[in-house]
Amino acid sequence: MAAPKAPPPGEQLRALAAALQQPNLPRAVILRGEERWFRESAIRMAIEAAENQGLEVVRHDAKDPDFDLRAAVGDLTEAPMFSSARCIVVRSAAALLKKEGDGPSPLLDAATRFLAGKSPAGMLVLDAEGLRADNAAVKKATAIGAPVLDLRRLWDQPPPWERNGDLRKTELVQWFSSRARERNVPLTPDEALYVCAATGNDLAALDSALGRLVGRGKESVRSLVAWEAGAAPWDVAEQIARGDAARGVAGIETLMRGGFAKGGEREIDPTALIAMLLGSLRNKAREALAGARAVERGADPLAAIEYKGPPAGRDEVVLRIQARPAPKWEALLEDLVALERKGRSGKDQGGEVDASDLVAFALRWRVEKRGSAR
């Protein structure tokens, strides 16, 4: 049975705030998920609540060069000297909460024993981005009713079934607009959308960009917030394959202007970016063609393509398959092969594919929304 879907991050933070206002603080707060801005917000909330109740606050960060594992374990197992209870904050803890051989790591052992008992008194705050839901610390915290938050990134695209959905209504843009109101920065929906697109799905960076707009007077948003965002080639390829020309063209622009960031590095070479985009587009189109042919035979398209991805990706694949009948997918693939052949021919033979070729391809293979005018 699939795990229940976690509430939106904002809802989880509000629930945590309510739990931290109770006379008895929770034994632990476990922070999972990839959005660091949310995790840091939760840590600040927990520390403030601990300080308000007179707890000694100690901080450890596994990425700090001076991190002392023995000291962190000691804080979890030994009574505090200067107060009746202690709040132990351990950042970047995921790698230290794994098993070592057949037994738990020192930090995992200390954390689970802390969660299982009442001594020493206090609260544990674990910041662990990639911590699995089946980790012993997570399971123990859940069993005792301690808050376990899964703070994912906000969605920066409408759901796949809402073709031509309004980007201004995505979670990311709505969050940024709300944050702007909190900081008394007037922004139109289109301005908020521009800043999110130019900055990328990074709440800390968006908050920093918002700081540049405080008291901007008559200066335009575009003059104060430079374009820094990139895109994932396979996300752009998905929009083009699905026939969503508006998002496909916007994605091409974002990819070519901002590059593609992965593993702390950013690929900005146009030739490499175009090669990745075309390769991903080819794979997606071939998969869709196989699925469309299965539909024509009355077979299950997902079974025909032997789909093995996550359950959340099923809708995306099905919508892509349904975008065109098999003959149209065959024609798109022939057009794509011609585009790739042009790129391999080289400059001296009039080759070299650029952004304009990609945009033209996306427009040629757009799928008109039913009832819309050309």
N, C-alpha and C positions, 0 to 999 in steps of 0.2 A: 504494500500500500504506500502511495506517495506521501511525502511529508506535507503538512498543511502549508499553504503559501503564507509567507511572512507579510504582515501589514506594511504599508509604506513607511519609509524611514522617519518621516515627521511624526507619524502616529506612534511609532515605537518610542521616540524621544519624549513625547508628551506623557506616555505611560510611565517611562522611567522617572520623569520629573515628579509625577504623583507618588511613585513608590519611595522616592528619596525624601519626600515631605512627611513621611510617617514617623512616629516617635522611635520605632525600632528600624534601623537601617537594614537593608538586605545583607545577607552574609556575603554575597558576591554580585558583581556586575560583569558579565562576559560580553565583549564587543567584537563581533565578527563583521565581515563584509569589506568591500574594497573602497568605500568612500571615506577617506581619512578625515575630511572636514566634519562629518557626522560623528565619527568616533572621538575626535578631539572635543567636540561639543559635549558628548556624554561624559568624558573624563572630567571636564571642567565642572559639570553639574555634580558629579559624585564627590569631587574634592571639596566643593563649596558646602555640600550637605554634611560631609565629614567634619569640616572645620567648624560648622555651626553647632555640631554636637560635641565639640571638644576632643575629637580624635587626633592623634598624632598622624601626620601624613608623611609617608616615605615613598620615594619615587625611584623606579628602576627602568632602564631602557636597554634592551638587549643589543641595540645597534650603537650604543654609546661605547667608545673605545675603553672607557673606564668601568664598564659594567662588571659587577661582581656577583656571580651566580650564588656563591656561598652566602653573601649578605642578603640576597633576595630570599633564599630558602630560610635563613635565620629569622627574617622578619615574619615569615609565615608559620614558624614553629616555636618561636620564643616570645614570651610576654614583653610588652613595651616597658621601658624604664621610666619614662617621663609622663605617662598618661595611663588611663585605665583601659584604653582600646587604641587600635592602630588601623589606619587605612593604608593598604599596600597597593600601590599602582605599579603594574608591570607592563610597559609598552613593548611592542614588536615581539610578542611572546610566542607566536605560533610555532616557530622552529624548536623552541625549548619545551614544548608540551607534547612531544611525541615519545613513543616507546623507544627504549634502548635495549635491543636484544629481546629477551622475553619479559622484561620488566619495564616499569615506567621510568622516565627520565627523572632526575632529582627535582626539577621544578614541578613536573606533573604529579609526582608523589606527594610533595609538600602541599600543592594546591588542593588535591583531592582530600588529603587528610584535614586540611583547614576547612574545606566545605563540609566534611562529615562531622566535625565536632564544634564545640563552642569555645575552645581554648586554643590559642590566645584569642581574646575578644577583638572584634573589629570587622572590617569589610575588605574584601579583595576586589580589585578592579583589573581585569585582564584585557589588554588591547591586543588582539590576535587576528590580523586581517584574514588569513587563509585557513583559519582553524576549522576543521571538519565538524559537521553536526554530530558525528558518532564518537568524537573525542571524549575520553573519560571525564574530563573537567566539565565539558558542556553537559553531558548526561547527568552528572552529579548535581550541577547547578539547577538543571531543569527539574530534577527529582525533588529538590528542596524548595522549589518555587522562586528561585533567584532569577532576576532579569537576565535573559540571554537575547541580545539584539543582533539582528542580521542587517547591517546597514549598507545596502547595495548602492551603486550609482543610480542617479535619477535617469529616467528614460528621456532621451533627447530626440526620439522619433515617435510619431503616432504608431499605434499597433498596426501590424501588417494588413489587417482586414479593412483598415480605414484608408483606402487609396485616396491620395490628394487631401489627406487630413491636414488640419491647420497646425503648422509647426509652432505657432504662438501659444497653443494650448497644451504643449507637452509639459511633462513634469518639470523639466529643467528650466524652461522659460517661465513657468508659473512660479517656481521657487525664486528665481532671480528677480522677478517683478515684485514678489512679496518682500524679499530682502531689500530691494530699493525703497519700498515704502517705509520699511522699518528705519532706514537711514535717511529718510526725507530727501531722496534723490528722484525728481520727477522724470519718468521715462514713458514714452509711448510703447504699445505692444511691439511695434516694428523695431524700435530702438533696442528693446530688451532682447528681441530675437537676434538682431545683428550682433550684440555683445556676446551672446551665448555661442553663436556660430563662429565668431572671430576668435573667441577665447578657448572654446572646447569644453568638454564635459569634465570640468575640474572646479569644484566649488570654492576651493581656496583661491584659485586664480581668478574666478569670477568675482569673489569678494574683494580681491585686490583691484580688479578693474573698476569695480563700483567706487572704490576710494578715489580713483582718478576723475570720477564724474561729480564728486561733491563740489557744489558751488561753481559749476562749469559756466554759468552765465549763458552767453549766446553761442559759445563754441559748440560745434556739432559733435555727436557721439563718435562718428567715424574719425574725426581729427584727433580724438583723445585716446581711442582704443584701437591699436593696430591689429592687423590680422595675424594671429599666431597659431590658430588651430590647424590640425591636420585631419586625416580621415583614414579609415582602414580600406584598402583596395577591395576586399571582398564585400564590404557593406555597400560601396558604390556600385560594384558589379551586380549585387542583388537588386538594387533599384532599377538599373538599366535593363536587366533581364526581365524584371516584372513589368516593364513598360511604363514605369513612373518617370516620365521625362523630366518633370520639374525637380524632383529630388535627385534624379540621376545627374542632371546638368549641374545642380548646386554641389553635388558630391564631387564631380570632376573638378570644379573650380577649387573647392576646399582641398582636395588631394594635391592638385598641382601647385597651389599657393603655399600650403602648410606642410606638405609631405606626409609621411607616415611614421609615427613614433611607436617603438616597441623595444622593450628591454632597456630603457634608459637612453637609447639612441634614436636618431631621426633620419630616415631616408628621404633625401630631397632631390636625388638625381631623376630628372623627368623620364629618361629611358628606362630606368629600373622600375619606377612607379607605373609606367604604362605597361611594361611587361607583366607585372604582378596583376594589374587590373584585367588585362586581356586574358591571362591564364585563368584567373578566377571566373571570368565571364564565360570562357569556353567550357569549363567544368560544369558550371551551373546550367548552361544551355543544353549540354549533352544529357545531363540528369533530367532536365525538364522534358526533353524530346523522348527519352525512354519512358517517362511517366505518362506523357500525353499518348504515346502509342498504346500503353497499357489501358488507359481509359477507353480508347477506341475499341479494344478487345473486350471491354467489360471487366477488366481485371483491376486489382487494387494497385494504384500507382506506387504507393510507398513500399509495398512488397516487391514490386517489379524492380525498383531501383535499390532494393535491399537497404533501406534507410536505417542507419544505426546511430543517428545523432540524438541529442537530448529531446525529451518530450516537447519542450517549449519551441523547438525548431520545426515541428511537424506542420504547423499552420503556415509558416513561411514557405516551406517547400511545396505544399499543396496549392497555395495561392500562385506561386510561380508557375507550376504546371498548368494551372487553369487559365493563365494569362493568354495562351494561344493554343490553337489546334496543332497537331503534329506537323502538317505541311508548313505552317508558319515558322515553327521551330527549326525545321530543316532549312528553310530559306535564310533565317537569321544566322544559322551556323555557316552557311555558304558565304554570306556577307562578312562574317567575322573572319573566316579563313582568308578572304581576299584582303581584309584590313591587316591581318598579321603578315601576309605575304608582302604587302607594301612596306611594312616596317622592316622586313628582312632584306629588302632590295637595296637599301642604302641611299644616301643623299645624291650620289652621282647619277642614280637612275630615277630620280624624282620620288624616292621613298621617304622614309622617316615619318612615323605617325606622331601627331602632336595633339594637343588638347582640342583643337577645332575638329579634327577627325573623330575624336571620341564623342564630342557634342553632337556632331552630325549623325553619328551612329545611333546615339540615344534618341534623337528626334525621329529618325527613320523608323525606329522600332518601338515608338511610344504606343501605348494602348489607350485608346480614347475611353474615358469614363462614359458609361451609358447615359444618354440624355444630354451630354455636354456638346457644345458647339465646337466645331473645328476652328 
